[in-house]
Structure formats: structure tokens, C-alpha cells
Amino acid sequence: MDIERRNNVTVTGNPRGRAVVLAHGFGCDQNMWRLTVPALAEDHRVVLFDYVGAGRSDLTAFSESRYASLDGYARDVVDVCEALDLRDAVFVGHSVSAMIGVLAARMAPERVGALVMVAPSPRYIDEAGYRGGFSAEDIDELLESLESNYLGWSAAMAPVIMGNADRPELGEELTNSFCATDPDMARVFARTTFLSDSRDDLRTVTVPTLILECAQDVIAPREVGAFVHRTIADSKLVTLDATGHCPHLSAPEATNEAITDFLARLP
């Protein structure tokens, strides 16, 4: 199989630099990183891709059984790294992709040498001693709404996820991105994302890790960032002066500065 075609892989930047793999979150595609790529391209080989079912990936390669767990998406990451023969790459994952990166690093430790987790959440549902931000009933209602009327759900939820109500163009962009995703494939990814529990996986992380959280984020509240930081040994937590769940779009300068500072300090 042509992995680069399957996942619509794009490679740019400095071919002699350390590889940085940028991975989008649910309902998005690689275009969401367009404000980050210029900050990395001079010194790094920048790799972008779309998960199967997103963006300009090969939709015929979609398998519900494969993508019903985060492991399926992590295999996409490993496949891309192997196709490009990446070694010791830095994986930058937004939202659920932060957890996918954790799994990929465990699957292929020679391929992933550091992690940047942008607005991560290992579990969205609250339980005793853990706050994920949603009750089980909240998630059931969210998934039911998404599955019954995906376009309507997208129009209602995307601006909430993005935040920054004073900048409606950001919410509109995320809405358009959600709406461009195949609804049946989005339903699978949504269920996989919002019902996942990757908390134990965090303890397997042994590579340098940067956690970026936003000062206000309805999807991944500050308690989640603190939990991830506490659970991953020797990780670094940076709280961005940003609102919403997509700081690489709403606060690209601060996001890029944090990422490039982390990259500069890597061994």
C-alpha cells in the first residue's frame, strides 16, 4: 500500500533537520498546522499527514474495525514514520492525537524520540478522583447528537470547542473542517476519541515531553493538563495565555514559541 498517498503525506522544511511530525485532532486535517509550519521549516524536516477518514486521505482505506480504537490511528502514525524512514522524530499531537502519539511511541520507540502534546486529554469523562470535564451523560448526549445530525452538531459544537467568540472566523473554520469530514468516519473517530481512557498509557512515556494547555479550554480543563504532567515523569507543562482548544490557530505565536523552545533544548 502507498502509505504516503493513503495518508496524504506532505514533507517540507529542512531535509537535513530533525523530523517533526504534526498530527491533527478530531474533525481536522493537516491544514490546521499551517501557522506552525513556517516556525519549524527552517531548522526541521516537517511532516504532515491526514488520518484515514480525514482531509485528503484515501477514504477507501478506512476500516471501522481498525479505527474503532486509538491503536488504529497510532498505526497510521507508525506507518507514515516507516514509509519515510523517520528516526527519533518529534511527534506533535493536537487533542486526541497527543494520546495517539503516546501509543505510537510505545509501538515504535526507535521512530519517536520526543512528544509535544497540545491540549491533551487522556480521558474526557469524570470519575472519582479525576476530572475530565464531562459526565458520562454529557458524552452520551454529545455522541447521540453527533450521530443523529452530524452537520448540525458540527455547526453548534465547533465554535464552542474553538472558543474565542470575539473571533467568529476561527469557529467558522473549525465548523467547515468538521463538515468536510465524512460523517460516517467522523462518527467512528468521535466515539473512539470521547470514550477513550489512555491514563495508564501515560505512565509508559519515557521520552522528553512538552504539554501545552490553554488557560481556558472547555474540552481539556486545567485539571487535565496537571494530571498529564503529574503522570508523565519529567514532563514540562506550559500554560498558554490562550482560550479554546486549538491554540495553534487562536494563539499561534505563543504556541510556536513554546514548541521551538522545547525543540531547541532537546538532546
N, C-alpha and C positions, 0 to 999 in steps of 0.2 A: 504493500500500500504506500502511496505517496503521502507521507505524513505532512510534508510542507504544504501540499495542496489541501489535504484534509482539514488542516487547522489554519489555513490562510496565513502561513508564517511570513513575517516581514523582518528582515535584518538590516539594520542601519548603523550609523556611528563609526567608531574607530575599529577597524578589523583587528588591530593589534591589542586592543584594550580588553580588560576583563569583561566577560559577558554578564549582562544584566537582563534578566527575563522579566517582562512586565505582564502580569496576569489580571484580567478584568474580573469584575464580580457579576452577580446575577443580573440578567436583563441588559447587560452591557456588551461592548466589544472593544477591540484594541484601540479604536479611535478615542476612547476615554482618556488615553495616556498622551494625547498629542501635545499637551502643555508641559509634560515632563520630559519627553524625548529630547528636546533641544538642550536641556540642562545636563544630560548624560552623554550626548553623542560625541562630544569632543574627545573624551577620555575613555569611553567604554563602547563595547560592541553591544548594541541594544537589540534585543529580540522581542518581537511582539507576535501574538497569535490570538486566534479565536477558539474557544472551546467548541467542540462539535455541537451544533444546535444554535450557535450564536454567530452574529456578524456575517462574514462571507465564507464561513466554513462549509465543508461539503455535507449538506444536510442528509444525503443518502447514507452517510456513515453513522448516523445516530442509531443507538440501540438503547431502548428503555431499560433493559436488564443491566447494561453496563453503567449507565448514568443514574441509576437509582441509588447509588452510594457515592460518597466523595472519592472513594478509591478509583472509580472510573475516570473522574476528571484528573486525578493525580497521575493516572496512567497516560492521559493526554500530555501532561507536562513532561513526564519521563520520555515519552515517545519523541517529543519535539527536541529535548536535550540530546537524545541519542542520534536523531537524524542529523543534527548539526554538530555532533561530537563535542558538546559543551562539557567542560570540566571545571569544577569549583566555581560555578556560576552563582551570582547573587539573584535570588528569586524575590521579586517584589509583588506581593499579592494584595489585592483590594478586597475587603469584606470577606466573603466565604473563601476567596482564593488564598487568603492568609492561612487558613486551615488546610486547604489543598496543598499548599507549599510545604507544610509540616509533613504531610503524608508522602509527598514526592521526595523530600529529603531523606525520609526513612527508607523508601523504596530503592533509591539510587544515591547513596551518600557521596559517591565519587562525582556526581553531577552537580550537586547543590552544596555550596560552601558557606552560604550566609543567607539570612532571611530578613526581609523588611515586610512587616505586617501593617497594612494601612486600614485602620478602623476594623480590627478583627473581632470576631465573636465565636468562641468555641461552642456556645450553646445559647440559644435565644430564649429558652423557656426557663422561668424562675423555678427554683425548688428550695427546700430548706437549706439555709446556709449559702445560697448562691442566687445572685440577681442577674438574670439575662436580659431583663427589660420587658418581657411579655409573660402573661399567664398562658397555660395550656389552652384555655378557652379563646384567648386572643389569637393564637396561632391557628386554631381550628377555624375560627371565623375568617381569618386572612386567607387561608388556603381555600375555603369554601367559596369566598368571593372571587378569588383569582380563577378558580376552576369553572365557575358559572358564567363569568363575564370578564375575560382577561383584559380586553381593551378598556372597559370601564374601570376595572381595578387599577390598571396602569395609569390612567388619567387622574385617578383620585390619590394613589399612593406615591407616585414618583415625586411630586412636589413636597410631600411630607418627608420622604427619605432624603431628598436633596437639602431640605431646609432653605434658608436664605430667601424668605418670602419677598424681601425687598429687591430681589434679583430674579424675577419670574422666568427669565430666559434660561436659567440653569435648570429649573424644574421642567420647562418645556423640552429641553434637550434630553433629559432623562426619560420623560414620557415618550418621546419619539423613539428613543433607543429601545425601551420596553416594548413599544408597539411594533417595532420592526422585527422582534424576535418571534419565531414560530410559536404559536400559543401552546400546542401540544408538548413541544420540547421545553418550553418555559414552565409548564406545569410540573414536569418531572424534576427540573432543576430547582424549582421553588420548594417542592416537597422534600427533596434531598437536603436543601440548604436549611430550611426552617425547622426541620425535625432532627437535625444532626446533633450529636454530642461528641465533641472532639476534646473534651477536657483532659482525659487521660493521655491523649496523644501529645499534648503539650510537654509532658514530662520526658518525652523521648528526644526532645530537641537538644542537640549538643553543639550546634554551630552558632557563631555570633548572630544576634537577633536584635533588630530595632523594631519597637512597637510605636506606631503613631496613632494617637487618639485625638478626637476633636473635643474642644471644651464643652460643646453641646451636640449631642448625637442621639436621636430617638431610637435608632436601631442598635447602637452599641454604646450604652451609657458608660460613664467614667468607672463605675464599679467593675465593668468587664475588662477595661484596659488594665486596671490594678490587678485583677485576678490573673490575666495572661502574664503580666510582668512578674508577679509573685511565683507563678508556676514554672516559668522558663528560667532556668538558672543563668545568672549573669547577663540577662537581657537588659536592654536600655529602653526606657519609656519616655517618650516626648509628647507633651500635651500641646497641640497646635492651637493657636488663637483662631479657631475656625468653628463654624456652625454647620451642622448637617453631616451626612455620611459619606460625602465624596470630596474630601479636601483637595485632591489633585485637580479638581475643577473649580472649586469655590475659593481655595486659598493656595494656588499653585506655587507661589514664591516661597511661602513658608514650608510647604511640603517638599519642594525640591531642595531647599537649603538643608533640611533635616536629612534627606536621603543622601545628598552629595557629601555632607559632613561625615555621615556614617561610612560611606564608601571610602572616603579618604583615610579613615582610621583603620581600615581592615588590613590584616597582615598579608 
